[in-house]
C-alpha cells in the first residue's frame, strides 16, 4: 500500500486546487459578464458560484489538517493558469469565443485535479478532490455541448 504524502505536501496540493478554483471562479464571472446569451450567462454564474464553494470546502479541509489555506488564486509567475487571460481573451468577442475559453479553462482545471489525484492523498482529501473533479468534468461536458448545438 502506498504511503500517504506528508501533511505539508497534502496542504500544498490542496492549495494548488484552491488556486485552480479561485481562478475558475473569476474566469467564469468574467465570462458571465461578457456573455450575451442568457443561458450561457446563467451557466457561467452557476459555475463561478460552484468554484467558490469548492474553494471554501478546500479551505476548511486545509484548516482541519492544520495548514494555512491559499486566499489569493494564482500568483504572477506561478505555474500556467487556465483563466489568467480569459478577461482579455473574451472582451469584445462573441459567445462562441467565450465558450471556447471556458472549455480551455475546464480542460486545464481537470488536468490540475488529475495531477492532484495522482498523488497519494489521504482518504478524506482524495474524496473531496474526486467529488470536485467529477463535477468539473460534468461542467466541462455541459459547456462543450454548447459548441455542438
PyMOL commands that set and color helices and strands:
alter all, ss='L'
color gray80, all
select helices_A, chain A and resi 7-34+38-64+86-90+95-117+123-147
alter helices_A, ss='H'
color red, helices_A
deselect
rebuild
show_as cartoon
